[in-house]
Amino acid sequence: MTLEQARKDLKTLQAKLSAYRHALGLISYDGSTAAPKQTASNRAHSMPILSEAVYQLTTGPETVALLEFLDENRAALTEKERRQVFLLLKDLRFHASIPLDEFLAYRRLLVESDDVWHRAKPANDFASFAPYLEKIFDAKKRFASYAAPDKDPYDFWLNEYEAGLNTAVCDRFFAAVRSGVVPLLKAVMEAEPVSDACILGDFPEKEQEELARSLMDFIGLDRGHVGLSATEHPFTTSLGSHFDTRITTHIYRENVSYSLFSVVHEGGHALYETGGADDLAYTVLDGGVSMSIHESQSRFYENYIARSLPFVRAVFPKIRELFPQQMRGVSPEQFWAAVNKAQPTLIRTKADELTYSLHVMVRYELEKRVMAGDLAVRDLPAAWNALYKEYLGIDVPDDTRGVLQDSHWGGGMVGYFPSYALGSAYGAQFMARMKETVDVDACLERGDLSPVNAWNREHIWQYGKLYPPQELLERVLGGPFDPGYYIRYLEEKYRKLCRL
């Protein structure tokens, strides 16, 4: 094998993998959006077959020989090729450690579990979902033991979502969040309540859909490459490459803010995905490097941009145009206060900035205990309810608004949740860094986010997965991550909002 031929074969391998993942992603996306409710068995038939093809392509002898040859000759490769080989070898070694029959059974399990979760959540029926969740957690433990027998299983999966992340890092981070947020929340709850009446009422779906499209344009999404659909639980996915990215939202007629912020949140993910350099398309470098970096972008646009007063002032004329009766007598400042009201609530995706990381901390502690064998899946509802009472001071009335509210565990995403809180904290430090050279408030006031997006593209988006997350962080920040930026941001914002 010549080096020239091997480099060509490397491109071909990645092109094939992206095509299979395009098909798998499209089937999964359709299942969560437009597919008829009784079609899960069809997806359960197709996805394992496609997954087997990916498995064989990823672990086959030709791929092994190719990647080992390129790894031996990595000094002659470009920076991007070396990173591609590293990521492909990592994926190969993981998949090769798992018996094919177990891998395919797991893919079928995820399709079935997702279908059961979609029915169990509205029915408040954890009992029907629990057997599937038990199998998922068991598979996660087993796969981790195959891939890294000397590593804690939960640490293995945390590292898969964010290279370098483990329970020790998470414990330190959440300890800092707890010490900063809990006393601040107590002070906020003792202050004069902020009214959120203007965002509650009856907001028709048609007008909310128009608002969603307007927000996509405002934050700079290219709707020629980014689609919007409705689903039970909002998410973002790219299909095959960053040239085709889909976001979803969920509209509640009784609260205009939910879809507003879910569109901007998912839009932040989509900006990251579509902002990658075009030469990364159809390679393993396409897309976000880690879930925490990804969540830093979604939370950046949702909170640091969209929950700011300049943003609200900029978009409020459109809100007033669409909902003239509901917004009669409401000022932009009142709307801003309403969407930033802090109070303990049941639903993570509806949580305010101040309490949000406490919701994440509940999930982190629970899945850590299940992975360690200290908590049985059947006992998750009771443990969930107890932690909500301890951290947020509220009673959970049912599993629909409790342990069943998120789709993540049913989709196999064990170890994902800490990314939300870490991403929120990264975003605060990114904003501080950005403001050294970009007048963000002035951009928002004139309704032009292009300088903000250009900064993110230059420093984060264009690189895709080229740099490991910790290296990317230090490149962007000029130093290490400091959660103090996040705590100080929350303190300054809520002391001003609540006149503490």
BADRENFI-370992 format. One record per residue (C-alpha): chain; x, y, z. Coordinates in steps of 0.1 Angstrom, whole numbers. Layout:
% residues N
  c     c1     c2     c3
  A      X      Y      Z
...
This chain:
% residues 500
  c     c1     c2     c3
  A      0      0      0
  A     14     34    -10
  A      8     65     12
  A    -10     82    -17
  A    -34     53    -21
  A    -40     51     16
  A    -49     88     18
  A    -74     83    -10
  A    -88     52      8
  A    -91     73     40
  A   -114     98     22
  A   -134     70      7
  A   -139     53     41
  A   -152     85     57
  A   -175     92     27
  A   -191     58     31
  A   -195     62     68
  A   -211     96     64
  A   -236     81     39
  A   -246     53     63
  A   -249     77     91
  A   -270    100     69
  A   -295     71     64
  A   -295     62    101
  A   -299     98    111
  A   -328    104     87
  A   -346     73     99
  A   -342     84    136
  A   -352    120    128
  A   -383    108    110
  A   -392     85    139
  A   -392    115    163
  A   -410    139    140
  A   -432    129    111
  A   -435     91    112
  A   -468     75    121
  A   -470     64    157
  A   -472     27    150
  A   -441     24    128
  A   -413     17    153
  A   -411    -19    142
  A   -402     -8    107
  A   -373     13    121
  A   -363    -16    143
  A   -360    -37    112
  A   -339    -12     91
  A   -316      4    117
  A   -298    -28    129
  A   -292    -38     93
  A   -276     -4     85
  A   -258     -5    119
  A   -243    -38    110
  A   -230    -23     77
  A   -214      5     97
  A   -199    -20    122
  A   -184    -41     94
  A   -171    -11     76
  A   -156      3    109
  A   -140    -29    121
  A   -133    -48     89
  A    -98    -61     81
  A    -93    -36     53
  A   -102     -7     76
  A    -79    -21    103
  A    -50    -24     78
  A    -56     10     64
  A    -57     28     97
  A    -28     10    112
  A     -7     18     80
  A    -17     55     82
  A    -10     56    120
  A     25     42    114
  A     31     69     88
  A     13     97    107
  A     44    119    105
  A     37    123     68
  A      1    132     72
  A    -15    166     76
  A    -29    177    109
  A    -64    170     98
  A    -55    135     85
  A    -38    126    118
  A    -68    136    137
  A    -91    117    114
  A    -70     85    119
  A    -70     90    156
  A   -108     93    158
  A   -114     64    134
  A    -90     42    154
  A   -107     51    186
  A   -141     42    171
  A   -127     10    156
  A   -113     -2    189
  A   -145      6    207
  A   -167    -13    182
  A   -142    -41    178
  A   -145    -47    216
  A   -182    -53    214
  A   -196    -86    201
  A   -216    -79    169
  A   -247    -97    182
  A   -247    -75    213
  A   -242    -43    193
  A   -271    -51    170
  A   -293    -61    198
  A   -285    -28    215
  A   -295     -8    183
  A   -328    -26    183
  A   -333    -19    220
  A   -328     18    214
  A   -355     19    187
  A   -379      0    209
  A   -370     20    240
  A   -376     53    223
  A   -410     42    211
  A   -420     30    246
  A   -408     62    261
  A   -429     83    238
  A   -460     64    250
  A   -450     60    286
  A   -443     97    292
  A   -478    111    285
  A   -494     80    302
  A   -473     85    334
  A   -463     49    331
  A   -427     44    343
  A   -434      7    349
  A   -437      0    311
  A   -404     19    304
  A   -383      5    333
  A   -375    -29    317
  A   -360    -12    286
  A   -341     13    308
  A   -327    -15    328
  A   -314    -32    296
  A   -299      1    285
  A   -280      7    317
  A   -268    -29    317
  A   -256    -26    281
  A   -237      6    290
  A   -220    -11    319
  A   -211    -41    298
  A   -199    -22    268
  A   -177      0    290
  A   -162    -32    306
  A   -154    -45    271
  A   -138    -13    259
  A   -120     -2    291
  A   -120    -30    317
  A    -97    -10    341
  A   -119     21    340
  A   -149     30    360
  A   -179     25    336
  A   -195     59    343
  A   -161     76    338
  A   -158     58    304
  A   -191     72    292
  A   -185    107    305
  A   -152    107    286
  A   -170     96    254
  A   -192    127    255
  A   -163    150    266
  A   -127    138    263
  A   -111    142    297
  A   -143    144    317
  A   -148    121    347
  A   -167    120    380
  A   -139    138    399
  A   -141    167    375
  A   -179    167    376
  A   -180    165    414
  A   -157    196    417
  A   -177    215    392
  A   -211    208    407
  A   -197    215    442
  A   -188    250    429
  A   -223    254    413
  A   -240    242    445
  A   -221    266    467
  A   -228    296    444
  A   -263    289    432
  A   -281    276    462
  A   -276    307    485
  A   -283    330    455
  A   -316    311    448
  A   -326    314    484
  A   -320    352    483
  A   -340    355    450
  A   -369    335    465
  A   -370    359    495
  A   -371    390    472
  A   -402    406    457
  A   -415    382    430
  A   -409    389    394
  A   -441    387    373
  A   -442    364    343
  A   -479    370    335
  A   -472    385    301
  A   -457    352    287
  A   -486    331    300
  A   -520    329    283
  A   -532    316    249
  A   -506    320    221
  A   -518    302    189
  A   -495    277    172
  A   -496    294    138
  A   -482    327    152
  A   -457    308    173
  A   -445    290    142
  A   -440    323    125
  A   -421    336    155
  A   -399    306    154
  A   -390    312    117
  A   -383    348    125
  A   -360    339    153
  A   -341    315    130
  A   -334    344    106
  A   -325    368    135
  A   -298    346    149
  A   -284    339    114
  A   -294    304    105
  A   -294    296     68
  A   -328    281     63
  A   -317    267     30
  A   -296    242     51
  A   -315    242     84
  A   -350    228     87
  A   -375    231    116
  A   -400    205    128
  A   -421    198    158
  A   -414    170    182
  A   -421    159    218
  A   -386    168    230
  A   -366    194    211
  A   -333    183    195
  A   -308    191    167
  A   -293    166    143
  A   -271    168    112
  A   -278    144     84
  A   -247    132     66
  A   -229    165     69
  A   -232    200     82
  A   -249    209     49
  A   -282    194     62
  A   -291    202     98
  A   -325    199    114
  A   -338    215    146
  A   -371    208    163
  A   -392    226    189
  A   -424    219    209
  A   -451    246    211
  A   -471    251    242
  A   -501    274    236
  A   -501    285    272
  A   -465    298    273
  A   -449    317    245
  A   -414    315    259
  A   -409    277    257
  A   -408    274    219
  A   -390    308    216
  A   -361    296    237
  A   -360    261    224
  A   -357    274    188
  A   -328    297    199
  A   -312    269    219
  A   -314    243    191
  A   -305    271    167
  A   -272    275    186
  A   -265    238    180
  A   -273    243    143
  A   -250    274    140
  A   -222    253    154
  A   -229    224    131
  A   -233    245     99
  A   -204    267    108
  A   -178    240    102
  A   -153    244     74
  A   -166    230     42
  A   -136    207     37
  A   -146    188     69
  A   -178    177     53
  A   -181    139     49
  A   -152    133     73
  A   -152    124    109
  A   -141    159    118
  A   -174    173    107
  A   -196    185    136
  A   -190    195    172
  A   -161    181    191
  A   -179    173    223
  A   -213    176    239
  A   -201    202    264
  A   -187    224    237
  A   -219    218    217
  A   -241    228    247
  A   -219    258    252
  A   -231    271    219
  A   -268    263    224
  A   -268    277    259
  A   -248    307    247
  A   -275    317    222
  A   -304    307    245
  A   -292    325    276
  A   -263    349    270
  A   -279    362    238
  A   -317    356    239
  A   -323    363    276
  A   -305    396    274
  A   -324    429    275
  A   -309    441    241
  A   -321    409    224
  A   -356    412    239
  A   -358    449    228
  A   -347    439    192
  A   -373    410    188
  A   -401    425    208
  A   -417    444    179
  A   -422    411    161
  A   -437    395    192
  A   -460    424    196
  A   -470    422    159
  A   -479    385    162
  A   -496    387    196
  A   -511    422    198
  A   -538    414    224
  A   -515    394    246
  A   -488    420    246
  A   -511    450    251
  A   -495    473    277
  A   -464    451    280
  A   -430    467    276
  A   -398    450    264
  A   -384    454    300
  A   -414    436    314
  A   -411    408    289
  A   -373    405    297
  A   -380    402    334
  A   -407    376    327
  A   -385    353    307
  A   -357    356    333
  A   -379    349    363
  A   -362    324    386
  A   -381    299    406
  A   -379    262    412
  A   -399    242    386
  A   -404    206    376
  A   -392    206    340
  A   -355    210    331
  A   -362    224    296
  A   -385    251    311
  A   -360    260    339
  A   -346    294    343
  A   -308    300    342
  A   -304    301    379
  A   -320    267    387
  A   -311    249    355
  A   -278    234    366
  A   -296    220    397
  A   -318    200    374
  A   -287    187    357
  A   -271    178    390
  A   -301    156    399
  A   -296    136    367
  A   -259    134    371
  A   -261    120    407
  A   -288     95    397
  A   -271     80    367
  A   -238     79    386
  A   -255     58    413
  A   -272     35    388
  A   -239     30    369
  A   -222     22    402
  A   -248     -3    411
  A   -259     17    442
  A   -294     25    428
  A   -318      1    409
  A   -336     14    379
  A   -370      5    395
  A   -361     29    423
  A   -353     59    401
  A   -386     77    405
  A   -384     78    443
  A   -348     89    442
  A   -356    115    416
  A   -384    129    437
  A   -362    130    468
  A   -335    150    451
  A   -359    175    436
  A   -372    180    471
  A   -337    184    485
  A   -322    207    458
  A   -352    226    445
  A   -376    223    474
  A   -405    211    453
  A   -427    179    452
  A   -429    159    420
  A   -466    150    414
  A   -460    123    388
  A   -434    106    367
  A   -445    124    335
  A   -431    156    350
  A   -404    137    369
  A   -382    108    358
  A   -399    104    324
  A   -395    140    312
  A   -363    136    293
  A   -356    114    262
  A   -319    110    269
  A   -318     77    289
  A   -342     60    266
  A   -319     70    237
  A   -289     55    255
  A   -273     89    263
  A   -259     80    297
  A   -232    105    307
  A   -246    133    285
  A   -264    154    311
  A   -233    171    327
  A   -226    186    293
  A   -256    209    297
  A   -243    225    329
  A   -207    225    318
  A   -218    241    285
  A   -237    268    303
  A   -205    276    323
  A   -183    275    292
  A   -206    300    276
  A   -201    326    303
  A   -164    326    298
  A   -168    326    260
  A   -189    357    263
  A   -164    374    285
  A   -137    366    260
  A   -158    377    230
  A   -167    411    246
  A   -130    420    246
  A   -133    426    209
  A   -170    426    200
  A   -196    450    213
  A   -223    423    217
  A   -250    446    230
  A   -246    470    201
  A   -249    441    177
  A   -282    431    193
  A   -296    466    195
  A   -292    470    157
  A   -304    434    151
  A   -272    422    135
  A   -256    391    150
  A   -231    386    122
  A   -201    399    143
  A   -211    375    171
  A   -214    346    147
  A   -182    355    130
  A   -163    354    163
  A   -177    320    171
  A   -170    307    137
  A   -134    319    138
  A   -126    306    172
  A   -149    275    176
  A   -172    264    147
  A   -147    262    118
  A   -126    236    135
  A   -152    209    140
  A   -135    180    158
  A   -100    190    148
  A    -89    198    184
  A    -98    179    215
  A   -123    199    237
  A    -98    209    264
  A    -73    221    238
  A   -100    240    220
  A   -112    256    253
  A    -77    269    260
  A    -72    282    225
  A   -105    301    228
  A   -101    313    263
  A    -63    319    264
  A    -62    299    296
  A    -80    272    316
  A   -117    270    322
  A   -129    288    353
  A   -165    282    366
  A   -162    315    385
  A   -172    333    354
  A   -205    315    354
  A   -213    320    391
  A   -204    358    388
  A   -226    361    357
  A   -256    346    376
  A   -250    368    407
  A   -247    400    387
  A   -278    392    366
  A   -301    381    394
  A   -290    407    419
  A   -299    434    393
  A   -332    417    382
  A   -344    411    417
  A   -329    443    432
  A   -311    423    458
